[in-house]
């Protein structure tokens, strides 16, 4: 796995584990929430020059949330997807996408049966294992740093177990290069829609 991806993920997880010292002090009893989600990654793509299209994918996602207070938490989102890329009606092949994302959240009703939240944060996206007979395997997609926004809600089954619905919009912009020369600017900017279950401990 790319060393930069490991470094970013490790740094993000370290922030969670450390509790972001100043904020963690305010929490009487910080807790963890681990979720598994089934997600659809639906790109809202555009390119310059125009013509590139990036297809949807459905995959699994794992996220880890650390509560610093009863209302404030941070979530590290981990998952990978694969997307077919078209130029007009021609398939260029596919690329795998690894986009670890860290968001800071506000939870509105920490004692409610339904617990809505919003979040915003940062994303790092790494492209790897490009393949295909249409030429994508001869192209290079540069890694991307961008922002992310999130909204969702937990429905409590018990005081620890919950069902979850979550929507994220992630800013992902890459340069498509051939032999080191840029041939496209590509904005993928996916909507990530997920449902799943979580357990708090």
Secondary structure, 3 states (H helix, E strand, C coil): CCHHHHHHHHHHHHHHHHCCHHHHCCCCCCCEEEEEEEEEEEECCEEECCCEEECCEEEEEEEEEEECCCCEEEEEEEEEEEEEEEECCEEEEEEEEECCEEEEEEECCCCCCEEEEEEEEEEEEEEEEEECCCCHHHEEECCEEEEEEEEEEEEECCCCEEEEEEEEEECCEEEEEECCEEEEEEECCEEEEEEEEEEEC
